[in-house]
């Protein structure tokens, strides 16, 4: 797939390195001033815990994403790479953060309706689905971006499992979501309740169907946080 061409609208390296503050991203260990290559959404991908080997990275992007049959403008479409994973890749390529994929011990079904039914059961029960892979060590990170789809107006329950299981005290957390029509949904309130000693920063919501056309939205979010 052909990489995207340089975009003059992208924030400068200096602007990204100045992303700071209680409500914003901390200083980034590395960044890029040109747009990343478009993730290939037609092929399979591997789990990418801690893609960056930089030992002093200050930002971690932890995400949960589901491929398979997804909602698509009122219909269904099968994705080999989930929308949230695509968005996570686009963000990580811009700001040079580490990434951690949250994987369910009991994988969600491939079918859309089956996943919806399971999610309703989990929400109704206040479930905490088990996470398959080891939790990341958050020592050294000042900022954690929490990325997920929005299911029934809130992040999947496995995101609450993750937030309650790691130590987010004093860290700035940014909710990032892919959605059909709910935006951030209840993500900010849920994360604030699950991590009351963390600082809630500005979030980013991208419609799942157009995640591959979200360059302007991602850029605007990075700029807005950098300007705080």
Secondary structure, DSSP 8 states (H G I E B T S, - for coil): -------TTS--HHHHHT--STTS----S---SS------SSS-----TT----TT--EEEEE----EEEEETTEEEEESS-HHHHHHHHHHHHH--EEEE--BSS---SSHHHHHHHHHHHHHHT----B-S-----TT-SEEEEEEEEETTEE-HHHHHHHHHS--TT-EEEEEEEESS-TTTTHHHHHHHHTTTSEEEEEEEEEGGGGGG-HHHHHHHHHHHHT-
